[in-house]
């Protein structure tokens, strides 16, 4: 499965990227599967997405949950929670 990953705010700084295309090692999967796979891609991914890190994920510009299904060529955005005042 091929996806486009967008990374925002402090995550962009840690990962040193803002967008990347990935070919995932599974044909069907969820956001949770993607996060688990990304955490295995190196310590920088683990530092952003592992453990009790807080972040949001959107798939095709709609907020997603870990059980949201991914589709071929999905646009997946990962970003820290936003607060405002």
Secondary structure, DSSP 8 states (H G I E B T S, - for coil): -EEEEEE-HHHHHHHT-SEEEEE-S-SS-BHHHHHHHHHTT-HHHHHHHSTT---EEEETTEE--TT-B--TTEEEEEE------
